Amino acid sequence: GLINEALDCKLVQTLLGILDWKAEDASKGVSANNADEGTLRVLVVDIIHLLRREGSPYTEVVRDMVDENEVWKAYSQQKHDLFLPSNATDSTGVAGLLTGSAAVYALPPASK
């Protein structure tokens, strides 16, 4: 299935490498300040959560790979609803979000 293919192509390791802020090569990880990189981190975290879901014989393999990983521990409990909308700019700031037109979010809010 899909999770087996993800394991075969080392997708989990690649995703963890994207999240790794301590990567020796700065281009591999993401910095903390870029909004597009913030969106990328959210998407990577979502993908890893999906790969960890029940329903596949390979779920435990993915969980074993990520659950003890220091990088994953830093991101696994991240709240996606705290990210600012994608139409926020330096000129509008947070006040612009409150008084401006309807916000367009980079991602829909997490379902509960």
Salt bridges, closest charged atoms under 4 A:
ASP46 OD1 - HIS80 ND1 3.10
GLU54 OE2 - ARG63 NH1 2.90
GLU60 OE2 - ARG63 NH1 3.39
ASP67 OD1 - ARG52 NH2 2.92
GLU68 OE1 - LYS73 NZ 3.59
GLU70 OE2 - LYS22 NZ 2.83
